[in-house]
Amino acid sequence: MQNILKNPKIYMSNILVTGSNGQLGSEIRFLEKDYKQYNFLFTDVKQLDITDKEAIQEFVNKNKINIIINCAAYTAVDKAEAEPELANNINNIAVVHLAEIAKSNKCKFIHVSTDYIFDGEAFKSYSEAHLPNPKNVYGKTKLDGELSLQRINPENSIIIRTSWVYSSFGNNFVKTMLKLGKERESLNVIDDQIGTPTYALDLAKTILEVIPKINNTEVELYHYSNEGVCCWYDFAKAIFEESKIKCKINPITTDKYPTAAKRPHFSLLNKNKIKSSFNIEIPYWKDSLFVCLDKIDSK
């Protein structure tokens, strides 16, 4: 685990990546070799407890951090209903600490949030101007983190909301479908929740590409997912077809698959702002899925 500054004189920027064992953090680590202008310091809870403000400040000072990418989050959506305090500590209180330290140390700050801050009752894709209205504890704590960051308002800070994240690293819907598809003859998958999958590698590339372009005095909100639209049933079908898995998929409605936390039925994100602000292109969700499946297959 890289957590010691190599040589502060030869690096343009020293980047603290929190939650580096998660999907997005792991993809940023995978890309490290392509961004030699940066000195990455990857941490997870064992290296840095982001609910401990003094620990963060000591780490930032010691390693001369000037960019923070916060990939850490409590993401167990159903479990959060029974653990609201723990979810709040990671998704909100930790963001308060990071934002205050980013402000006092003049660090750029990239914070990753979620489509679950919306209620899913819109009739068109959600832009950054839509009013949030989370339906579960996870979404509420993530929104509280956003609001805390906006209140503290460190310069050169952005929030990127994303959706349905998957990767060749960690546990996610793609890997679950691959496993169950090989074990069972049929599966029931929800077909009335609409959104777009996000390949964590695409998001990681975008974050690293936009860092030099971040220049704002007020916290800016952006939405990022892959292009296109689908439901979970469509997503599963694409996984099985590309992987040549014969398991039959049965479409079901959300009420047939009760969960502790309510999910938004519609959480399609409008990406026009991030594309125009940073002049980026976003891959189509199926194209990125096939890239990820090839990577998983090659492991």
NURO-320842 format. One record per residue (C-alpha): residue in three letters; x, y, z; residue number from 1. Coordinates in steps of 0.1 Angstrom, whole numbers, plus 2048, in hexadecimal, padded with zeros to 3 digits. Layout:
NURO-320842
+---------+-----+-----+-----+-----+
! residuo !   X !   Y !   Z ! num !
+---------+-----+-----+-----+-----+
!     ALA !   X !   Y !   Z ! NUM !
...
+---------+-----+-----+-----+-----+
END
This chain:
NURO-320842
+---------+-----+-----+-----+-----+
! residuo !   X !   Y !   Z ! num !
+---------+-----+-----+-----+-----+
!     MET ! 800 ! 800 ! 800 !   1 !
!     GLN ! 810 ! 820 ! 7F4 !   2 !
!     ASN ! 80D ! 83A ! 811 !   3 !
!     ILE ! 82F ! 84A ! 813 !   4 !
!     LEU ! 838 ! 869 ! 7FE !   5 !
!     LYS ! 852 ! 860 ! 7E5 !   6 !
!     ASN ! 862 ! 882 ! 7DD !   7 !
!     PRO ! 84C ! 8A1 ! 7E0 !   8 !
!     LYS ! 863 ! 8B5 ! 7C9 !   9 !
!     ILE ! 85D ! 8A0 ! 7A9 !  10 !
!     TYR ! 837 ! 89D ! 7AA !  11 !
!     MET ! 81E ! 8B7 ! 79E !  12 !
!     SER ! 804 ! 8AA ! 7B6 !  13 !
!     ASN ! 801 ! 892 ! 7D3 !  14 !
!     ILE ! 7DF ! 881 ! 7D2 !  15 !
!     LEU ! 7CE ! 871 ! 7F0 !  16 !
!     VAL ! 7B6 ! 856 ! 7E4 !  17 !
!     THR ! 79E ! 84A ! 800 !  18 !
!     GLY ! 78B ! 82A ! 7FE !  19 !
!     SER ! 7A6 ! 81C ! 7E7 !  20 !
!     ASN ! 79C ! 7F8 ! 7EC !  21 !
!     GLY ! 779 ! 7FE ! 7DD !  22 !
!     GLN ! 770 ! 7FC ! 7B9 !  23 !
!     LEU ! 777 ! 820 ! 7AF !  24 !
!     GLY ! 797 ! 822 ! 7C4 !  25 !
!     SER ! 7A4 ! 802 ! 7B6 !  26 !
!     GLU ! 79F ! 80F ! 792 !  27 !
!     ILE ! 7B2 ! 82F ! 79B !  28 !
!     ARG ! 7CE ! 819 ! 7A8 !  29 !
!     PHE ! 7CD ! 805 ! 787 !  30 !
!     LEU ! 7D1 ! 826 ! 774 !  31 !
!     GLU ! 7EE ! 833 ! 78A !  32 !
!     LYS ! 808 ! 828 ! 771 !  33 !
!     ASP ! 7F9 ! 83E ! 756 !  34 !
!     TYR ! 7FA ! 85E ! 76B !  35 !
!     LYS ! 81E ! 861 ! 775 !  36 !
!     GLN ! 81A ! 886 ! 77C !  37 !
!     TYR ! 808 ! 87D ! 79C !  38 !
!     ASN ! 814 ! 86D ! 7BC !  39 !
!     PHE ! 7F6 ! 858 ! 7C8 !  40 !
!     LEU ! 7F2 ! 84F ! 7EC !  41 !
!     PHE ! 7D8 ! 834 ! 7EF !  42 !
!     THR ! 7C6 ! 82E ! 810 !  43 !
!     ASP ! 7AA ! 81A ! 81E !  44 !
!     VAL ! 79D ! 819 ! 842 !  45 !
!     LYS ! 7BC ! 805 ! 84E !  46 !
!     GLN ! 7D3 ! 821 ! 841 !  47 !
!     LEU ! 7BD ! 83F ! 848 !  48 !
!     ASP ! 79D ! 842 ! 85C !  49 !
!     ILE ! 78B ! 85F ! 84B !  50 !
!     THR ! 773 ! 863 ! 868 !  51 !
!     ASP ! 792 ! 86E ! 87D !  52 !
!     LYS ! 799 ! 893 ! 873 !  53 !
!     GLU ! 7BA ! 894 ! 885 !  54 !
!     ALA ! 7C6 ! 875 ! 872 !  55 !
!     ILE ! 7BD ! 884 ! 851 !  56 !
!     GLN ! 7CE ! 8A5 ! 859 !  57 !
!     GLU ! 7EE ! 893 ! 864 !  58 !
!     PHE ! 7EE ! 87E ! 844 !  59 !
!     VAL ! 7E8 ! 89D ! 82D !  60 !
!     ASN ! 804 ! 8B0 ! 83E !  61 !
!     LYS ! 81D ! 894 ! 83F !  62 !
!     ASN ! 817 ! 88B ! 81A !  63 !
!     LYS ! 812 ! 8AF ! 80D !  64 !
!     ILE ! 7F1 ! 8A5 ! 7FE !  65 !
!     ASN ! 7E2 ! 8BE ! 7E5 !  66 !
!     ILE ! 7C6 ! 8A9 ! 7D5 !  67 !
!     ILE ! 7AD ! 893 ! 7E7 !  68 !
!     ILE ! 797 ! 87A ! 7D5 !  69 !
!     ASN ! 77D ! 86C ! 7ED !  70 !
!     CYS ! 773 ! 849 ! 7E0 !  71 !
!     ALA ! 76A ! 83D ! 804 !  72 !
!     ALA ! 746 ! 837 ! 80B !  73 !
!     TYR ! 72E ! 822 ! 81F !  74 !
!     THR ! 71C ! 811 ! 802 !  75 !
!     ALA ! 709 ! 7F4 ! 811 !  76 !
!     VAL ! 6E7 ! 803 ! 808 !  77 !
!     ASP ! 6D1 ! 7EA ! 81A !  78 !
!     LYS ! 6E8 ! 7E7 ! 838 !  79 !
!     ALA ! 6E8 ! 80D ! 83D !  80 !
!     GLU ! 6C4 ! 80B ! 847 !  81 !
!     ALA ! 6CF ! 7FA ! 867 !  82 !
!     GLU ! 6F0 ! 80D ! 86A !  83 !
!     PRO ! 6E7 ! 832 ! 864 !  84 !
!     GLU ! 701 ! 83F ! 87C !  85 !
!     LEU ! 71E ! 82C ! 86C !  86 !
!     ALA ! 712 ! 836 ! 849 !  87 !
!     ASN ! 710 ! 85A ! 854 !  88 !
!     ASN ! 733 ! 859 ! 863 !  89 !
!     ILE ! 743 ! 84D ! 842 !  90 !
!     ASN ! 72C ! 85E ! 829 !  91 !
!     ASN ! 728 ! 880 ! 83B !  92 !
!     ILE ! 73E ! 886 ! 859 !  93 !
!     ALA ! 75D ! 87A ! 847 !  94 !
!     VAL ! 755 ! 891 ! 82A !  95 !
!     VAL ! 753 ! 8AE ! 843 !  96 !
!     HIS ! 776 ! 8A6 ! 84F !  97 !
!     LEU ! 784 ! 8A2 ! 82C !  98 !
!     ALA ! 773 ! 8C2 ! 820 !  99 !
!     GLU ! 780 ! 8D7 ! 83D ! 100 !
!     ILE ! 7A3 ! 8CA ! 838 ! 101 !
!     ALA ! 7A1 ! 8CF ! 812 ! 102 !
!     LYS ! 797 ! 8F3 ! 819 ! 103 !
!     SER ! 7B2 ! 8FB ! 833 ! 104 !
!     ASN ! 7CD ! 8EA ! 81E ! 105 !
!     LYS ! 7C1 ! 8F7 ! 7FC ! 106 !
!     CYS ! 7BD ! 8D4 ! 7EE ! 107 !
!     LYS ! 7A8 ! 8CC ! 7CF ! 108 !
!     PHE ! 78C ! 8B4 ! 7DB ! 109 !
!     ILE ! 779 ! 89B ! 7C6 ! 110 !
!     HIS ! 75D ! 88B ! 7D8 ! 111 !
!     VAL ! 748 ! 86E ! 7CA ! 112 !
!     SER ! 723 ! 86C ! 7D0 ! 113 !
!     THR ! 705 ! 859 ! 7C3 ! 114 !
!     ASP ! 6E5 ! 859 ! 7AF ! 115 !
!     TYR ! 6D3 ! 84C ! 7CE ! 116 !
!     ILE ! 6D1 ! 870 ! 7DB ! 117 !
!     PHE ! 6B3 ! 872 ! 7C3 ! 118 !
!     ASP ! 690 ! 863 ! 7C9 ! 119 !
!     GLY ! 68D ! 855 ! 7A6 ! 120 !
!     GLU ! 66C ! 866 ! 79E ! 121 !
!     ALA ! 678 ! 87C ! 782 ! 122 !
!     PHE ! 66D ! 877 ! 75E ! 123 !
!     LYS ! 68E ! 881 ! 74E ! 124 !
!     SER ! 6B3 ! 87D ! 756 ! 125 !
!     TYR ! 6BE ! 88E ! 776 ! 126 !
!     SER ! 6D4 ! 8AC ! 771 ! 127 !
!     GLU ! 6E8 ! 8BD ! 78D ! 128 !
!     ALA ! 6CC ! 8D6 ! 791 ! 129 !
!     HIS ! 6B2 ! 8BC ! 79C ! 130 !
!     LEU ! 6A9 ! 8BD ! 7C1 ! 131 !
!     PRO ! 6B5 ! 89F ! 7D4 ! 132 !
!     ASN ! 69D ! 88A ! 7E8 ! 133 !
!     PRO ! 6AD ! 869 ! 7F4 ! 134 !
!     LYS ! 696 ! 84C ! 7FD ! 135 !
!     ASN ! 6AF ! 838 ! 812 ! 136 !
!     VAL ! 6C9 ! 83D ! 82D ! 137 !
!     TYR ! 6E6 ! 838 ! 815 ! 138 !
!     GLY ! 6D9 ! 853 ! 7FE ! 139 !
!     LYS ! 6D2 ! 86B ! 81B ! 140 !
!     THR ! 6F5 ! 867 ! 82A ! 141 !
!     LYS ! 705 ! 86C ! 808 ! 142 !
!     LEU ! 6F0 ! 88C ! 802 ! 143 !
!     ASP ! 6F9 ! 898 ! 825 ! 144 !
!     GLY ! 71E ! 894 ! 81B ! 145 !
!     GLU ! 718 ! 8A8 ! 7FB ! 146 !
!     LEU ! 707 ! 8C4 ! 80F ! 147 !
!     SER ! 723 ! 8C5 ! 829 ! 148 !
!     LEU ! 73D ! 8C8 ! 80D ! 149 !
!     GLN ! 729 ! 8E4 ! 7FD ! 150 !
!     ARG ! 725 ! 8F6 ! 81F ! 151 !
!     ILE ! 74A ! 8F5 ! 826 ! 152 !
!     ASN ! 751 ! 8FD ! 802 ! 153 !
!     PRO ! 776 ! 8F8 ! 7FD ! 154 !
!     GLU ! 782 ! 907 ! 7DC ! 155 !
!     ASN ! 788 ! 8EF ! 7BE ! 156 !
!     SER ! 771 ! 8D5 ! 7CC ! 157 !
!     ILE ! 759 ! 8C0 ! 7B7 ! 158 !
!     ILE ! 73E ! 8A6 ! 7BE ! 159 !
!     ILE ! 73A ! 88A ! 7A4 ! 160 !
!     ARG ! 719 ! 876 ! 7A7 ! 161 !
!     THR ! 71A ! 855 ! 797 ! 162 !
!     SER ! 704 ! 836 ! 794 ! 163 !
!     TRP ! 704 ! 810 ! 793 ! 164 !
!     VAL ! 72A ! 80C ! 796 ! 165 !
!     TYR ! 73C ! 7EC ! 78D ! 166 !
!     SER ! 760 ! 7E2 ! 787 ! 167 !
!     SER ! 777 ! 7C4 ! 782 ! 168 !
!     PHE ! 781 ! 7CB ! 7A6 ! 169 !
!     GLY ! 76B ! 7C5 ! 7C5 ! 170 !
!     ASN ! 747 ! 7B9 ! 7C7 ! 171 !
!     ASN ! 72C ! 7C6 ! 7B1 ! 172 !
!     PHE ! 70E ! 7BD ! 79B ! 173 !
!     VAL ! 723 ! 7B1 ! 77E ! 174 !
!     LYS ! 737 ! 798 ! 793 ! 175 !
!     THR ! 717 ! 78D ! 7A5 ! 176 !
!     MET ! 705 ! 786 ! 784 ! 177 !
!     LEU ! 723 ! 773 ! 777 ! 178 !
!     LYS ! 725 ! 75D ! 796 ! 179 !
!     LEU ! 6FF ! 757 ! 798 ! 180 !
!     GLY ! 6FB ! 752 ! 773 ! 181 !
!     LYS ! 714 ! 735 ! 774 ! 182 !
!     GLU ! 703 ! 725 ! 793 ! 183 !
!     ARG ! 6DE ! 728 ! 78A ! 184 !
!     GLU ! 6C7 ! 71F ! 76E ! 185 !
!     SER ! 6B3 ! 73F ! 772 ! 186 !
!     LEU ! 6B4 ! 761 ! 784 ! 187 !
!     ASN ! 69A ! 77C ! 78C ! 188 !
!     VAL ! 6A7 ! 79F ! 785 ! 189 !
!     ILE ! 695 ! 7C0 ! 78A ! 190 !
!     ASP ! 689 ! 7D2 ! 76A ! 191 !
!     ASP ! 678 ! 7F1 ! 778 ! 192 !
!     GLN ! 697 ! 804 ! 786 ! 193 !
!     ILE ! 6A6 ! 819 ! 76A ! 194 !
!     GLY ! 6C8 ! 829 ! 769 ! 195 !
!     THR ! 6EB ! 824 ! 75A ! 196 !
!     PRO ! 708 ! 80E ! 765 ! 197 !
!     THR ! 72A ! 81E ! 76B ! 198 !
!     TYR ! 74A ! 80C ! 764 ! 199 !
!     ALA ! 761 ! 818 ! 781 ! 200 !
!     LEU ! 77F ! 819 ! 76A ! 201 !
!     ASP ! 76E ! 833 ! 753 ! 202 !
!     LEU ! 765 ! 848 ! 772 ! 203 !
!     ALA ! 789 ! 845 ! 77F ! 204 !
!     LYS ! 797 ! 851 ! 75E ! 205 !
!     THR ! 77F ! 86E ! 75D ! 206 !
!     ILE ! 789 ! 879 ! 781 ! 207 !
!     LEU ! 7AE ! 878 ! 779 ! 208 !
!     GLU ! 7A9 ! 88A ! 758 ! 209 !
!     VAL ! 795 ! 8A7 ! 767 ! 210 !
!     ILE ! 7AB ! 8AE ! 784 ! 211 !
!     PRO ! 7C1 ! 8C8 ! 772 ! 212 !
!     LYS ! 7A1 ! 8D9 ! 765 ! 213 !
!     ILE ! 790 ! 8DE ! 787 ! 214 !
!     ASN ! 78F ! 903 ! 78E ! 215 !
!     ASN ! 771 ! 90F ! 7A2 ! 216 !
!     THR ! 76A ! 924 ! 7C1 ! 217 !
!     GLU ! 749 ! 913 ! 7C9 ! 218 !
!     VAL ! 744 ! 8ED ! 7CB ! 219 !
!     GLU ! 738 ! 8E0 ! 7AA ! 220 !
!     LEU ! 721 ! 8C3 ! 7A4 ! 221 !
!     TYR ! 725 ! 8AB ! 787 ! 222 !
!     HIS ! 714 ! 88B ! 77C ! 223 !
!     TYR ! 727 ! 86D ! 76C ! 224 !
!     SER ! 71C ! 84B ! 761 ! 225 !
!     ASN ! 721 ! 839 ! 740 ! 226 !
!     GLU ! 70B ! 843 ! 723 ! 227 !
!     GLY ! 6EA ! 832 ! 71B ! 228 !
!     VAL ! 6CE ! 825 ! 731 ! 229 !
!     CYS ! 6C3 ! 803 ! 73D ! 230 !
!     CYS ! 6B2 ! 7F0 ! 75A ! 231 !
!     TRP ! 6C3 ! 7D6 ! 76F ! 232 !
!     TYR ! 6B3 ! 7BB ! 75A ! 233 !
!     ASP ! 6C3 ! 7CA ! 73A ! 234 !
!     PHE ! 6E4 ! 7CC ! 74D ! 235 !
!     ALA ! 6E2 ! 7A7 ! 757 ! 236 !
!     LYS ! 6D8 ! 79C ! 734 ! 237 !
!     ALA ! 6F6 ! 7AF ! 725 ! 238 !
!     ILE ! 70D ! 79E ! 73E ! 239 !
!     PHE ! 700 ! 77B ! 736 ! 240 !
!     GLU ! 700 ! 780 ! 710 ! 241 !
!     GLU ! 723 ! 78D ! 70F ! 242 !
!     SER ! 72F ! 772 ! 727 ! 243 !
!     LYS ! 71B ! 756 ! 715 ! 244 !
!     ILE ! 70A ! 74C ! 735 ! 245 !
!     LYS ! 6EA ! 738 ! 72F ! 246 !
!     CYS ! 6D8 ! 741 ! 74F ! 247 !
!     LYS ! 6B5 ! 74D ! 748 ! 248 !
!     ILE ! 6AC ! 770 ! 756 ! 249 !
!     ASN ! 689 ! 778 ! 761 ! 250 !
!     PRO ! 67F ! 79C ! 763 ! 251 !
!     ILE ! 66D ! 7A6 ! 784 ! 252 !
!     THR ! 661 ! 7C6 ! 793 ! 253 !
!     THR ! 670 ! 7D6 ! 7B2 ! 254 !
!     ASP ! 652 ! 7CC ! 7C8 ! 255 !
!     LYS ! 65B ! 7A7 ! 7C1 ! 256 !
!     TYR ! 67E ! 7AC ! 7D0 ! 257 !
!     PRO ! 679 ! 7BF ! 7F1 ! 258 !
!     THR ! 698 ! 7CE ! 801 ! 259 !
!     ALA ! 69F ! 7E1 ! 821 ! 260 !
!     ALA ! 6A7 ! 801 ! 80E ! 261 !
!     LYS ! 691 ! 811 ! 7F3 ! 262 !
!     ARG ! 6A2 ! 817 ! 7D2 ! 263 !
!     PRO ! 699 ! 832 ! 7B9 ! 264 !
!     HIS ! 686 ! 824 ! 79B ! 265 !
!     PHE ! 696 ! 83D ! 783 ! 266 !
!     SER ! 6B9 ! 84C ! 789 ! 267 !
!     LEU ! 6C6 ! 854 ! 766 ! 268 !
!     LEU ! 6E1 ! 86E ! 769 ! 269 !
!     ASN ! 6E5 ! 88B ! 751 ! 270 !
!     LYS ! 70A ! 88E ! 748 ! 271 !
!     ASN ! 709 ! 8AE ! 732 ! 272 !
!     LYS ! 71A ! 8C4 ! 74C ! 273 !
!     ILE ! 738 ! 8AE ! 752 ! 274 !
!     LYS ! 73C ! 8A7 ! 72D ! 275 !
!     SER ! 73B ! 8CC ! 723 ! 276 !
!     SER ! 74F ! 8D9 ! 741 ! 277 !
!     PHE ! 76C ! 8C2 ! 73C ! 278 !
!     ASN ! 769 ! 8B9 ! 718 ! 279 !
!     ILE ! 767 ! 893 ! 71E ! 280 !
!     GLU ! 756 ! 876 ! 70B ! 281 !
!     ILE ! 745 ! 85B ! 71F ! 282 !
!     PRO ! 743 ! 837 ! 712 ! 283 !
!     TYR ! 723 ! 825 ! 70C ! 284 !
!     TRP ! 71A ! 80D ! 729 ! 285 !
!     LYS ! 71A ! 7ED ! 715 ! 286 !
!     ASP ! 73C ! 7F5 ! 706 ! 287 !
!     SER ! 74B ! 7FB ! 728 ! 288 !
!     LEU ! 73A ! 7DC ! 736 ! 289 !
!     PHE ! 74A ! 7C6 ! 71B ! 290 !
!     VAL ! 76D ! 7D5 ! 724 ! 291 !
!     CYS ! 767 ! 7CD ! 748 ! 292 !
!     LEU ! 75B ! 7A9 ! 741 ! 293 !
!     ASP ! 77B ! 7A3 ! 72C ! 294 !
!     LYS ! 790 ! 7AF ! 749 ! 295 !
!     ILE ! 77D ! 799 ! 762 ! 296 !
!     ASP ! 781 ! 77B ! 74A ! 297 !
!     SER ! 7A6 ! 781 ! 747 ! 298 !
!     LYS ! 7AD ! 781 ! 76C ! 299 !
+---------+-----+-----+-----+-----+
END
